[in-house]
Amino acid sequence: MNEHLTNRQIAFVIFGIVVGYGVINLPKNVAESAGTGGWFSILIGTAVAIVFTYIIAYLGYVHKNKTIYEYSEMLTGKIVTSIFMSIYCIYFFMFFTMIIRMTSETIKLTILLRTPVWVLSLVFFVAVYYAVTKKLQVIARICEIYGLIIIIAAIIINIGVFSKGKLVNVRPFFVLEDIQTYIKASVVTIFPFIGLEILTIIPFNKKENNKKIFKYSIFMIGAIGLLYVSAYEACIAVMGVDSIIHYKAAVLATIRRVDIPSLQFLRRLDGIFIIIWIMSIFCTLILCAYGSIFLISKLIKKISFNKIAFFVIIIAFIVSQVPGTIDQIQTWLDYIGYSSVFTIVIIPITLLIITKVKKYDKKI
């Protein structure tokens, strides 16, 4: 079942899973914690994400042709590996399940006011199931195509929105006395960067994935960070820090205030944003769903991948309807964000230490 990807595809897979729901709330969360200096907090979060991207990529690079299931079993044994994989399975499962529910709620509140949330959720689950059954290489191609479209559209939107803002709203750019505040505020940038652990289930190939994989993956995280900074600055330039903290979907609220006559039929940027936002969400969903199903298939080898996918999607749909309010969904998402400490930090660092102690990196 192991499928190899090129360095470029892996970079776009990272983009596909990271840039999703988190960006829509980023300006509000950062503005509340850091004010106009929030761009610095985002850069700190980006730097931290780069470190752990390197660690996870290094594990894949050292243990060629193996996913985390194989090299964890080799390093820690079956029992510990089963615990690690269970954590990852639950994490990926809850991630895509709650993101689908929250996305459905957002779409209902913004563009499809009369459509039941369960119908919107069902549409997403059916689309995700179909994509996941096509396996990793097809998913990676989707991320490549969608990713390129999203990047181009995001640059156009951010420039267009910023051009309608006021420079006074983004000042002061940086206050040296508030450096501790900026560092503390970087914690709220964790959620927009979770998803890096997708690298753990991508087997690196000796021919395709040479040392350049580190440059590709780190460059993509850096590019995402700059994209977040530009989106943040564009939003506060239009809305101002004092106003933007009152909107949960801050990016969408900002874009809806902008009208650019020179773009003619594209003058309403909110329509473009919703399209590319759904595309980015879809990439996140299929990658998280694939991660969960892939690892379950490793633990339960007697059942085929597609059958597992079917049962997982059915259960996920049922679970997605459990939260009664948006606040309850957000609470679940917060817990998922906290659990990423295990999937991105603790488990990879543990495996890295064992790899170093047993000197597996010296054998490549």
C-alpha positions in Angstrom: 0.0 0.0 0.0 3.0 2.3 0.4 3.0 4.9 -2.3 5.9 7.2 -3.0 5.6 10.9 -3.9 8.0 13.4 -5.4 9.5 16.2 -3.3 7.2 18.7 -4.9 4.2 16.6 -4.2 5.2 16.2 -0.6 5.5 20.0 -0.3 2.0 20.5 -1.7 0.7 17.8 0.6 2.0 19.8 3.5 0.4 22.9 2.1 -2.9 21.0 1.5 -3.2 19.8 5.1 -1.9 22.9 6.9 -3.8 25.6 5.1 -7.4 24.9 5.9 -9.9 26.0 8.5 -7.3 27.6 10.8 -6.6 30.5 8.6 -10.1 31.9 8.7 -9.9 32.6 12.5 -6.2 33.5 12.5 -6.5 37.3 12.4 -9.0 37.4 15.3 -7.0 35.1 17.5 -3.6 36.8 16.8 -5.1 40.3 17.1 -6.5 39.6 20.5 -3.2 38.4 21.8 -0.6 40.5 20.0 -2.3 43.5 18.4 -0.6 45.1 15.4 2.6 43.2 16.2 0.9 39.9 15.5 2.9 39.4 12.3 5.9 38.7 14.6 4.0 36.1 16.6 3.1 34.4 13.3 6.7 34.3 12.2 7.7 32.8 15.6 5.0 30.1 15.1 6.4 29.5 11.6 9.9 29.1 12.9 8.7 26.5 15.4 6.7 24.7 12.7 9.9 24.6 10.5 11.8 22.9 13.3 9.3 20.1 13.8 8.8 19.7 10.0 12.5 19.1 9.8 12.4 16.5 12.6 9.5 14.6 11.1 11.0 14.8 7.6 14.3 13.6 9.0 12.7 10.5 10.4 11.2 9.6 7.0 14.5 10.3 5.3 16.5 8.1 7.6 14.0 5.2 7.6 13.6 4.9 3.8 10.5 3.2 2.4 8.9 3.1 5.9 6.0 5.0 7.4 5.8 5.8 11.1 4.1 2.4 11.8 7.1 0.4 10.4 9.9 2.5 11.9 8.2 3.0 15.3 7.7 -0.8 15.6 11.4 -1.3 14.7 12.4 1.3 17.3 10.0 0.8 20.2 8.3 -2.5 19.7 4.7 -3.5 19.0 3.0 -2.5 22.2 4.4 1.1 22.3 3.8 1.4 18.5 0.1 0.3 19.0 -0.3 3.1 21.5 1.4 5.7 19.2 -0.7 4.6 16.3 -3.9 4.7 18.3 -3.1 8.3 19.2 -2.5 9.2 15.6 -5.7 7.4 14.4 -7.9 9.2 16.9 -6.2 12.5 16.2 -6.7 12.3 12.4 -10.2 10.9 12.8 -11.4 13.7 15.1 -9.6 16.4 13.1 -11.4 15.7 9.8 -14.7 14.9 11.5 -14.9 18.1 13.4 -13.5 20.2 10.6 -16.3 18.9 8.3 -18.9 19.8 10.9 -17.5 23.3 11.5 -17.1 23.9 7.8 -20.7 22.9 7.2 -21.8 25.3 9.9 -19.9 28.1 8.4 -21.3 27.5 4.9 -24.8 27.3 6.3 -24.4 30.6 8.1 -22.8 32.4 5.1 -24.2 31.2 1.8 -26.6 28.3 2.2 -28.9 29.5 4.9 -31.7 27.0 4.4 -29.6 23.9 3.9 -29.5 21.5 6.9 -26.0 21.1 8.4 -26.3 17.3 8.1 -26.8 17.5 4.4 -23.7 19.7 3.9 -21.8 17.3 6.1 -22.9 14.3 4.1 -21.8 15.8 0.9 -18.4 16.4 2.3 -18.1 12.9 3.7 -19.1 11.3 0.3 -16.6 13.4 -1.5 -13.9 12.6 1.0 -14.6 8.9 0.8 -14.3 8.9 -3.0 -11.0 10.7 -2.9 -9.5 8.6 -0.1 -10.3 5.3 -2.0 -8.1 6.6 -4.8 -5.1 6.4 -2.5 -2.1 8.7 -1.8 -0.8 9.5 -5.3 -4.2 10.8 -6.5 -4.6 12.8 -3.3 -1.2 14.3 -3.8 -2.1 15.3 -7.4 -5.2 17.0 -6.1 -3.2 18.9 -3.6 -0.8 20.0 -6.3 -3.5 21.4 -8.6 -5.6 22.9 -5.8 -2.5 24.2 -4.0 -1.3 26.2 -7.0 -4.8 27.7 -7.6 -5.1 28.5 -3.9 -1.7 30.2 -3.7 -2.3 32.4 -6.8 -5.8 33.3 -5.6 -4.7 34.0 -2.0 -2.0 36.4 -3.3 -4.5 38.3 -5.4 -7.0 38.5 -2.6 -4.5 39.6 0.0 -3.1 42.3 -2.3 -6.6 43.5 -3.2 -7.8 43.6 0.4 -4.7 45.4 1.6 -5.0 48.0 -1.1 -8.4 49.0 0.4 -7.0 49.2 3.9 -5.4 52.1 5.9 -1.8 52.1 6.9 -2.6 53.6 10.2 -4.5 50.5 11.2 -1.3 48.3 11.1 0.8 50.7 13.2 2.8 50.4 15.3 4.5 47.5 13.4 6.6 46.4 16.3 7.0 47.5 19.9 10.2 46.3 21.6 8.7 46.5 25.0 6.0 44.0 23.9 8.4 41.3 22.8 7.2 38.9 25.6 3.6 39.5 24.6 4.5 38.6 21.0 6.2 35.4 22.1 3.3 34.3 24.3 0.9 35.1 21.5 2.7 32.7 19.2 0.9 29.9 21.0 -2.4 30.8 19.2 -0.7 30.2 15.9 -0.4 26.5 16.7 -3.7 25.5 15.3 -3.2 27.0 11.8 0.0 24.9 11.5 -1.2 21.5 12.7 -1.2 18.8 10.2 2.6 18.4 9.8 2.4 14.9 11.1 1.0 13.8 7.7 4.7 13.4 6.8 4.8 10.4 9.1 2.6 8.3 6.8 4.4 9.2 3.6 7.2 6.7 2.8 10.3 8.4 1.4 12.0 6.8 -1.6 15.8 6.8 -2.1 15.5 8.0 -5.7 12.7 10.5 -5.4 13.2 11.9 -1.9 16.9 12.9 -1.6 18.2 15.6 0.7 16.2 18.2 -1.2 13.1 17.1 0.6 14.2 19.2 3.5 14.4 22.3 1.3 11.0 21.6 -0.2 9.2 21.0 3.0 10.9 23.9 4.9 10.3 26.3 2.0 6.6 25.4 2.0 6.2 26.0 5.7 8.0 29.3 5.3 5.7 30.2 2.4 2.6 29.3 4.4 3.9 31.6 7.2 4.3 34.5 4.8 0.8 33.8 3.4 -0.6 34.0 7.0 1.3 37.2 7.7 0.0 38.8 4.5 -3.6 37.7 5.3 -3.3 39.1 8.8 -1.9 42.4 7.8 -4.6 42.8 5.0 -7.3 42.1 7.5 -6.2 44.5 10.2 -5.5 47.1 7.5 -9.2 47.1 6.6 -10.8 46.3 9.9 -8.4 47.5 12.5 -7.4 45.5 15.6 -10.2 46.8 17.8 -12.9 45.7 15.2 -11.5 42.4 14.0 -11.5 40.8 17.4 -15.3 40.7 17.3 -15.5 38.4 14.3 -14.8 34.6 14.4 -14.6 34.2 10.7 -12.4 37.3 10.5 -11.0 36.8 7.0 -14.4 36.3 5.4 -15.8 39.3 7.4 -13.0 41.5 6.1 -13.3 40.4 2.5 -17.0 41.0 2.5 -16.3 44.7 3.3 -14.1 45.1 0.3 -15.3 46.0 -3.2 -12.9 46.4 -6.1 -14.6 47.9 -9.1 -11.5 47.6 -11.3 -11.8 43.8 -11.2 -15.2 44.0 -13.0 -17.0 40.7 -12.6 -14.5 39.6 -9.9 -15.0 42.8 -7.9 -16.7 40.8 -5.0 -13.7 38.9 -3.5 -15.8 37.0 -1.0 -17.1 34.7 -3.8 -13.5 33.9 -4.9 -12.4 33.4 -1.3 -15.2 31.0 -0.4 -14.3 28.8 -3.5 -10.6 28.6 -2.7 -11.4 28.2 1.0 -13.5 25.1 0.3 -10.8 23.8 -1.9 -8.2 24.2 0.8 -10.6 22.6 3.4 -11.1 19.6 1.0 -7.4 19.0 0.8 -7.2 19.0 4.6 -10.1 16.7 4.9 -8.9 14.0 2.5 -5.4 14.0 3.9 -6.6 13.6 7.5 -9.1 11.0 6.5 -6.5 9.1 4.6 -4.1 9.3 7.6 -6.7 7.8 9.9 -7.8 5.1 7.5 -4.2 4.2 6.5 -3.0 3.7 10.1 -6.1 1.7 11.0 -5.4 -0.5 8.0 -2.0 -1.1 9.4 -3.4 -2.1 12.8 -6.2 -4.2 11.2 -4.5 -6.0 8.3 -7.2 -8.5 7.6 -9.8 -5.9 6.4 -9.2 -4.2 3.0 -8.4 -0.5 2.9 -11.7 0.5 1.1 -13.9 -1.4 3.6 -12.1 0.3 6.5 -12.6 3.6 4.7 -16.4 3.0 4.3 -16.8 2.2 8.0 -14.7 5.1 9.2 -16.6 7.6 7.1 -20.0 6.2 8.4 -18.8 6.5 12.0 -17.3 9.9 11.3 -20.6 11.2 10.0 -22.4 10.0 13.1 -19.8 11.5 15.4 -19.8 14.8 13.5 -23.5 15.3 14.4 -23.0 14.8 18.1 -22.0 18.4 19.0 -25.1 20.5 19.5 -23.6 24.0 19.0 -20.7 25.8 17.3 -19.1 26.5 20.7 -19.1 22.7 21.4 -17.4 22.0 18.0 -14.8 24.7 18.7 -14.1 23.1 22.1 -13.5 19.8 20.3 -11.2 21.6 17.9 -9.3 23.2 20.7 -8.7 19.8 22.3 -7.5 18.5 18.9 -5.1 21.4 18.8 -3.7 20.6 22.2 -3.3 16.9 21.3 -1.0 17.9 18.4 1.6 18.3 21.1 1.8 14.4 21.1 1.6 13.9 17.3 3.9 16.7 16.3 6.3 17.1 19.3 6.5 14.3 21.8 6.2 11.2 19.6 8.5 12.4 16.8 11.1 13.6 19.3 11.0 10.3 21.1 11.5 8.4 17.9 14.3 10.8 16.8 16.1 10.2 20.1 15.9 6.4 19.8 17.0 6.7 16.2 20.1 8.7 17.3 20.8 6.4 20.2 20.7 3.3 18.0 22.6 5.2 15.3 20.2 4.3 12.5 21.0 7.7 10.8 24.6 6.5 10.4 23.5 3.6 8.3 22.0 5.6 5.4 
